[in-house]
């Protein structure tokens, strides 16, 4: 339907592009899965480079979901095999990783979890390779490419929504600031959320999208926030940047009614006493259920992750790898025995049922692109978790949703 690190794996070995070199195009790769008993799927994320710190655990999440699928017999009798490609935090790295996964390793599909996936998107679109990912890298293919499927709505054409504005308004915020990375996705998030907050009648005198991924000194940013006189703050930075800004704000004695970050929830924060102290009281947007809700879906994810030696609260990267695989497996099930790229794309493009087995804040609808707010799930929905002392506390136990307004 047309629409307008690498560690060991218990069940099937995961191969690093670095460790493995040039793999052959054996069974399980290419346009069809062929006669083999495995299906190769690539995972492209930032193993190295400045964005790597925020990507730690992406492979762990992916391996956890793959192992549970393989332990249950695989998909139509075929096991999944993971091949990792390092996008190296650069556009050139993403392009190289994508080509190596497809041309040398012969993967059937590519999963992405990197800000720089947009650089590889034209190639993957041209190759008609199924692409599964978080869709927050601002590649236009997430909105208009037939072979691109996001675990979240594409922020390529992110919408102004009521979700954020209503949330800030109910917190009593009267003046807010919005801070973002200077990447395409960071700028989109900070600017669209600022518009959402303004739509609720709240003044937003400060929107800063000049932060680089390598920025270490957030003192000047904290001073600018302080001087703006805001009592609300939205942050669209990588986790390390969020924690550094939070610490700098504490040093400047900046106290706001609501500080909300587009990411940052996860065990890494709980295991970092200094970051935890700075971020105490901050709320985190989540497109999936926080572990602390203890639902059937979160329990299944936690159990799977424990099989990889991970315990604690799965953050953005860990959950990203896990949900990428879950959506890929969903597409394979829809394709049935006719597992060609063309049939996979066709069947998944018609689907309106995927929600990560209840884990996600919304249910995907792939036949038609509908813009959503940045960082939100389908239906402009989110979960919110707040850091209180040494633990996360869910602020809502059901998805908090809104409407498109521009």
N, C-alpha and C positions, 0 to 999 in steps of 0.2 A: 504493500500500500504506500503510495507516494504521499508525502506530507508537504504541505506547502513548505654484608654482610651475608649477608648470605650465610645461613646456617644449614644444619642438616634437617632433613624431613624424614619422618618415620615411614610413611607409606610409599611414596614415589619421590625420588630424589629431585630437589630443586637445583637447577643449574645456573651458576653465575656466568654472565658474559665474560667476566675476567678470568674466572677459573677454568672455563670450558673452552675458550677460544672459539674457533669456527666449528659449530656443530653441523651435521648433515641434515638434509631435509627428509628424515626418515618418517616412518609411519606416524600418523597423528598430526602432521603439519600440513600447511597449504590450504587450498580451497576446499578440499574434502578431508575428512578424518581417515579415509581409506579403510584398509583391512586391519590395521593395527589395533592393539587393545588399550592404547592411551590417546589422549587428546592434549596436545601442547597448547598452553596459553601463556602469553608473555605478561610480565608485570613491569611497567616502566615507572620508576620513581627515583628520587634524589638520594642515592646511596652516599655520594660525596658532594662537596661544594658547600656554599654558605647556607643553603636551604636544607641540608641533610639532617641537622639537629631536629627540625620539625617533622622529619619523615621517618624517624626511627620507629620501627615496629610495623611498618606497612607490610613487609614480607611476613612477619609473624602472624598478622591477622589473616593474610591470604593463605598461608600454610595451614593455619588452624581450620579454616573452612574447607580447604581441599582435603585434609585428612579425615574430617567427619564424613564428607561425601564419599571418599574412597573406601572408608571403613564400612559404609553402607552398601557397597557394591558398585560405586561409581554412577555414571549416567548412561543408562541403556547398556550396562555391562562394560563400559569403558572407564578406565581410571583417568584422572586429570594429572597432568605433569606441568609443574611451574618452571618457567624460565625467566630469570630476572635481568632487566636491562637498566643500567645506571644513566639517568638523564643528566646527572652531574651538575644540577642547578643552573644549567645554561641552555639557551635555544639550540646551539650546535650539539650539545650533549643529547638533547631530546631527539633531534633529527637522526643522529648516529645510532642511538639506542633503538629507535623504531625500525630503521633499515636493517640493523643487525638481527633483531628479533624476527623480522619477516623473511629476509633474504638468506640469512645464514642458519637460523635456528628453525625456520619453517613453522612458526606458530600459527595456529588456526585463528586466534584473536589476540588483541592487545588490550590489557587493562592499564589505566593510567592513574597516577596520583601525584601530580607535580604541577607547579605553576607554569612550567615551560612546555607543557604538552601542546599548547597552541602552535608551537614551531613545527611540530611533527604532524599536525593535523592534515595539512594539504596532501602530504605523501600518503598517509593512511587512508584518506578519502579516495585518492586516485587508485590505490591498490585494492579498494573495496574490501578491506579487512574489517571485521567487526571490532568496534572499539567500545570498551566499557570503562566508565570512570566517574570521578566526582563532578566533572563538568564545570569546575570553578576557575579554569585557566583562561576563560574568555575567548576560546576558539569559536568562530561562527559556525563550525560544523556541528557543535552540540545542539544548535538550534535548527540547522537546515540540512545537515548531512544525513543521508539515509542510513549509513552504517555506524552512527554514533549514538550511544545510549547512556544517559547519565543516571547515576544513583540519586542525584539531585537535579532539579531543573537547571538548565543552562543559565549562567549569569551573563552570557554574551549580550543578551538584550534584556538585562534584568529590569524588573518593573519597580515602580514606586508602589508600595503596599501599605495597608493600614496596620499591619502586624507590629512593626517597630514603634510607630507613632503612638498607638494605643498603649503599648507596654510602657513606654516612657511617661506617658500622661498619667497612667494609673499609679505610677511611682511618685507622682507629685513634682516631676521635673519641670522647670520653667525656662531653662536656658541650657543648651547642650553643645558639646563639641564632638566632632567626628574625625578620627585619625586613621589613616590607611597607608599601606605600602605604596610605593610608586610603580608597582606592577599593574597590568591591565585589570586584573581581578581585584587588587587592593583598592585602586581608584574607584572602580565601579561600586564596590561594597560601601566605601566611606561616603561617596557622593549620593548614592541612592538611599542609603539609610538616613542621611541628613535630610533629604527631601521628604522621606516618610515622617520623620520627626516634625519637620515644619508643617506637614499637612495636619498634624494634631494641634496646631496653634502654638507650638513651642519654638522659640527663637534659637537659631543655630549660628552663632557669630563666628565660629571657628571650624573650618574644614581643612585639614592638612593631609595631603597625599604625596608628600615629598620624602617619606621615610624609605631608606634603602634597606635591603635584607642584611647588609653588613653593618648597619648602624649599631653602635655600642653605647654611645652617650645620649641618653634621653633627657638629660637635664634641661636643655633648651626647649624641648617639646613640653616638658612638665611646667616650665615657667610660662610658656605661652598659654597653656590650659589655665593656669592659675590667674594670669592677667586677664583672661577673657571673662572671668567671673561666672563660669558655668556651674550648674549643680547636677549635670548629667553628662555621661561620656560613653561614646561607642568607639570601639577599637577594632580595626581590621588589619592586624599584624600577624606575623608568625608567632607561635607560642613564646619563644625566647624574647621577642620584642615586646610582647604583651607584659611579661613578667618584669622586664627591665623598666618599662614605662610605669608600671604600677609602683615599683620601688622608688622611682624618681618622684612620682606624685606624693608618696608618703613623706619623702624628704622635704618636699615643699609644703607640707601640711595642707595638701589639697584634699578636701572632703566633699564628696558628692552624694546625692540621694541615690543615684544609680550609676554604676560603672558596668558596662556590658561589653563582652568580647565575642567576636565571631567564631573563635576557636580558643583552645587553651585548656579545656577539660581533659583530665587524664592523670594517670599514675605518676607521670614525670613531674607534675606540679606537686603532688602530695609528697613525693620523695625529695623535694628540694626545699629545705626549711626557710631559706632566705626568700626564695620566690613566693613560697606559701605565705609568709608574713606580709609581703607587699601586696599580694593579690587577695588577701582575706576580705570577704564581703563582696567580691566581684562575681557577677553572673555571667554564665557562658551559654551562648546559643548552641543548640544541638539539633542536628537533623535526624538523629536516632535516639532511642531510649537510653537514658543513663543507667548504668549498672544498678544503681541504688534503688531503682523502682522494683527490682526483683520480679520481673514478669517472666513468663515462660520463654520469651524471645531472648531476654538478657541472660537468663540462666543457661540457655543453650550456647550462647556466645561465650560466656564465662567458662563453661565446661570445656568447650573446644580450645580456648586459649590456654587453659591450664595444661592441656596436652602438649603445648609448646613451651611450657615452663613460665608462662606469663600469668601473674596474679595481680589483682587490683582493678582499677578503673580504666577501661580501654578508651584511649583518647582518639583524636581525629584521624591520625595515621593508622593506628591499629584497626579501628573500626572501618576505615576506608578500604584497607586490604581485604578485610572480612566481607564487606558488603559488595565489593567489586566481584569477588568470586561467586557470591550468592546470586547476583544478577546474571553473571555468565552462565552459571549452572541452570538457572531458570530458562534462559534462552535455549540451551541445549535440550532441555526437556520438551520445550515447545516444538523444536525441530524434529524430535522423534528419531526414527532410523535414518532419515534423509538429512544427514548432518553435512551439508555443504554451507559455505559462507553465504551464498545467495539465499538458501532456504532459512538459515538461522536469522539473517537480517529481515527477511520477509515476515516470518512468524513473530519475531519479537517486536517488529514495527507495528503489528496489529494489536499488541497486547496492552491491556489496561488493568492488570491484576497484581503486579509485583509490589510487595511492601516488605521484602526481607523477612518473610514469615512472621510479620507483626513487629519487627524491630524498628522500622522507619516511622518517621513522624507523618508521612503521607503515602499515598498509593500512586505509583507511576502511571502515566498515560502517554504512551509513545506514538499513537497515530497522528497527533497534532501537537505542534509546539505551542505551549501556553507560557508566557513570561511569568516569572515569580520573583519575589524579593531575594536579594543576595543572601546566601547562607541558609536559606529556608528550604524545606522539602516541598514536595508537590502539594498544591493547595495552600501555599504560603504558610505552612505550618512549622512549628518548632517546639522542641522541649527546651526547658531552661533549668540549669543546675547552678547552685550558688556554693562557693567555697566558704565554709564556716569552720574556722580553726584548722583542724587536721583532716577534715572530711568534706565530701560533696553532699549537698542536700538538694533533692529535686524541688523546684519551686512549683511545678505543675505536674500532675500525674496523668494528664491527657494532653494531646497536642493543642497548642495555642495557635490559632490561625487568623488570617485576615483576608482582605480583598485587594485586587489590583485597582489602583486609582490613577495610574499614569505611567 
